[in-house]
Amino acid sequence: MEYCKLGRTGLTVSRLCLGTMTFGFQSDEETAGRIMQRAADAGVTFFDTADVYPLGADLSIVGRTEEIVGAWLKGRRNNFVLATKAVGKMGPSSWDEGASRKHLLDAIDASLHRLGTDYVDLYQLHSDDRETPLDETLEALDIIVRSGRARYIGVSNFLAYRLARALGRSDALRLARFVSVQPRYNLLFRQIERELLPLAQEEGLGVIPYNPLAGGLLTGKHKNDGAPPQGRFSLGAAGQMYQDRYWHEREFSTVAAFQQATQEANVAPVTAAVAWVLANPAVTSAIIGASRPEQLDASLAAADIRLDPAFKAKLDDLSHEYRFGDALR
Ligand SMILES: NC(=O)c1ccc[n+]([C@@H]2O[C@H](COP(=O)([O-])OP(=O)(O)OC[C@H]3O[C@@H](n4cnc5c(N)ncnc54)[C@H](OP(=O)(O)O)[C@@H]3O)[C@@H](O)[C@H]2O)c1
């Protein structure tokens, strides 16, 4: 495993981060424990979770993932850099979601309670709440940092112009500044290369992309010949969202070209897809995910290889069209 600094901070993170959103729904607690152990054994010291996880859950089990992660971290919390997120819907009231001062101050305490820790290393806005004034959100996050409940703050799923504005406001108001972005990024979704990644590089932000396998489509295990099998693409509303993103003829034909290229280069598709994300110089750490421990091995292997430049160029070429498109799809 390699390690590097998260953006311009002094915080060292592993170049692969373990995502946890399958824990507590797709994967039971015992399986989740084996996934975390496998990642830790490979040198992963960076875990990402969120208050709304597990993926596919309804309100009755939101928070379950944080509880599972917290239980596993008991006695070894200091060996890991722990990131979580807020903004998603956590309860029935209209103030149980979003980036208001009221919700964020409730949400951090609830996350810390579930995680069984006094602090998280990175506290992220899961998405952009445009109904709350940016200054209110930044002030709430500043309180969270100054009270020691989070060491650093970051954002996820922000458009570049909104993040640029937020950085400007935190500088003007002398408030804690976002140090990282967590965008979706993979061979089938490259729009962030145009504005977000250049902004992150100019501003010295850490970049920790999620979804490096496009939810598993880039493994090549899915066929476009009927309903998706049990797994990511069949998880109720969440599964439908992933189908809307990737389950299309165009994406399947790119995956076929990708499979062919990986075969010729003699690199496992999963390893190649994650290594391709890591090969972007703006990327700090790729967030990998699994529903079973054995799935992790091919993703973990990405930390140990460098893509041959000609192979990398081929992958860039065959996915070039995904640099463009609807930024919010
Ligand atoms: N900020 C956000 O909005 C956001 C959004 C999504 C994710 N995330 C974070 O990023 C993490 C990773 O995202 P992701 O899970 O979408 O990543 P991903 O790498 O695109 O997809 C992982 C999924 O692919 C399948 N898979 C993985 N390795 C495989 C293998 N070797 N063979 C066959 N199938 C394999 C598994 O799904 P199946 O077993 O179901 O097929 C697994 O759960 C999450 O856990 C979460 O922490 C953040």
The ligand as an SDF file (V2000), in Angstrom:
LIG
                    3D

 48 52  0  0  0  0  0  0  0  0999 V2000
  -20.3850   10.2210   -1.6670 N   0  0  0  0  0  0  0  0  0  0  0  0
  -21.2730    9.4970   -2.2830 C   0  0  0  0  0  0  0  0  0  0  0  0
  -22.3360    9.9760   -2.7140 O   0  0  0  0  0  0  0  0  0  0  0  0
  -20.9830    8.0370   -2.4770 C   0  0  0  0  0  0  0  0  0  0  0  0
  -21.7570    7.2960   -3.3640 C   0  0  0  0  0  0  0  0  0  0  0  0
  -21.4380    5.9570   -3.5610 C   0  0  0  0  0  0  0  0  0  0  0  0
  -20.3750    5.3890   -2.8590 C   0  0  0  0  0  0  0  0  0  0  0  0
  -19.6690    6.1250   -1.9730 N   0  0  0  0  0  0  0  0  0  0  0  0
  -18.5640    5.5320   -1.1820 C   0  0  0  0  0  0  0  0  0  0  0  0
  -17.6770    4.8380   -2.0380 O   0  0  0  0  0  0  0  0  0  0  0  0
  -17.6290    3.4580   -1.6790 C   0  0  0  0  0  0  0  0  0  0  0  0
  -17.4100    2.6360   -2.9190 C   0  0  0  0  0  0  0  0  0  0  0  0
  -18.4250    2.9180   -3.8820 O   0  0  0  0  0  0  0  0  0  0  0  0
  -19.0610    1.7660   -4.7320 P   0  0  0  0  0  0  0  0  0  0  0  0
  -19.4160    0.6210   -3.8090 O   0  0  0  0  0  0  0  0  0  0  0  0
  -20.1060    2.3390   -5.5790 O   0  0  0  0  0  0  0  0  0  0  0  0
  -17.7780    1.2930   -5.5980 O   0  0  0  0  0  0  0  0  0  0  0  0
  -17.6750    0.3990   -6.8860 P   0  0  0  0  0  0  0  0  0  0  0  0
  -16.2850   -0.1190   -6.8510 O   0  0  0  0  0  0  0  0  0  0  0  0
  -18.0950    1.1350   -8.0850 O   0  0  0  0  0  0  0  0  0  0  0  0
  -18.7160   -0.8010   -6.6860 O   0  0  0  0  0  0  0  0  0  0  0  0
  -18.5010   -1.7860   -5.7010 C   0  0  0  0  0  0  0  0  0  0  0  0
  -19.4370   -2.9640   -5.9830 C   0  0  0  0  0  0  0  0  0  0  0  0
  -19.0040   -3.6600   -7.1690 O   0  0  0  0  0  0  0  0  0  0  0  0
  -19.1560   -5.0650   -6.9650 C   0  0  0  0  0  0  0  0  0  0  0  0
  -17.7830   -5.6260   -6.9560 N   0  0  0  0  0  0  0  0  0  0  0  0
  -16.6700   -5.1030   -6.3630 C   0  0  0  0  0  0  0  0  0  0  0  0
  -15.5900   -5.8640   -6.5790 N   0  0  0  0  0  0  0  0  0  0  0  0
  -16.0150   -6.9240   -7.2990 C   0  0  0  0  0  0  0  0  0  0  0  0
  -15.3620   -8.0870   -7.8030 C   0  0  0  0  0  0  0  0  0  0  0  0
  -14.0560   -8.3080   -7.6170 N   0  0  0  0  0  0  0  0  0  0  0  0
  -16.1150   -8.9760   -8.4950 N   0  0  0  0  0  0  0  0  0  0  0  0
  -17.4290   -8.7680   -8.7090 C   0  0  0  0  0  0  0  0  0  0  0  0
  -18.1040   -7.6900   -8.2390 N   0  0  0  0  0  0  0  0  0  0  0  0
  -17.4060   -6.7740   -7.5340 C   0  0  0  0  0  0  0  0  0  0  0  0
  -19.8760   -5.2520   -5.6350 C   0  0  0  0  0  0  0  0  0  0  0  0
  -21.2810   -5.1410   -5.8550 O   0  0  0  0  0  0  0  0  0  0  0  0
  -22.2720   -6.4170   -5.9570 P   0  0  0  0  0  0  0  0  0  0  0  0
  -21.6950   -7.5260   -5.1520 O   0  0  0  0  0  0  0  0  0  0  0  0
  -23.5750   -5.9160   -5.4450 O   0  0  0  0  0  0  0  0  0  0  0  0
  -22.3530   -6.7450   -7.4160 O   0  0  0  0  0  0  0  0  0  0  0  0
  -19.4220   -3.9950   -4.8830 C   0  0  0  0  0  0  0  0  0  0  0  0
  -20.2550   -3.6400   -3.8100 O   0  0  0  0  0  0  0  0  0  0  0  0
  -18.9240    3.2120   -0.8930 C   0  0  0  0  0  0  0  0  0  0  0  0
  -18.8870    2.1220   -0.0170 O   0  0  0  0  0  0  0  0  0  0  0  0
  -19.0560    4.5210   -0.1550 C   0  0  0  0  0  0  0  0  0  0  0  0
  -18.2170    4.5500    0.9870 O   0  0  0  0  0  0  0  0  0  0  0  0
  -19.9510    7.4470   -1.7910 C   0  0  0  0  0  0  0  0  0  0  0  0
  1  2  1  0
  2  3  2  0
  2  4  1  0
  4  5  1  0
  4 48  2  0
  5  6  2  0
  6  7  1  0
  7  8  2  0
  8  9  1  0
  8 48  1  0
  9 10  1  0
  9 46  1  0
 10 11  1  0
 11 12  1  0
 11 44  1  0
 12 13  1  0
 13 14  1  0
 14 15  2  0
 14 16  1  0
 14 17  1  0
 17 18  1  0
 18 19  2  0
 18 20  1  0
 18 21  1  0
 21 22  1  0
 22 23  1  0
 23 24  1  0
 23 42  1  0
 24 25  1  0
 25 26  1  0
 25 36  1  0
 26 27  1  0
 26 35  1  0
 27 28  2  0
 28 29  1  0
 29 30  1  0
 29 35  2  0
 30 31  1  0
 30 32  2  0
 32 33  1  0
 33 34  2  0
 34 35  1  0
 36 37  1  0
 36 42  1  0
 37 38  1  0
 38 39  2  0
 38 40  1  0
 38 41  1  0
 42 43  1  0
 44 45  1  0
 44 46  1  0
 46 47  1  0
M  CHG  2   8   1  16  -1
M  END
$$$$
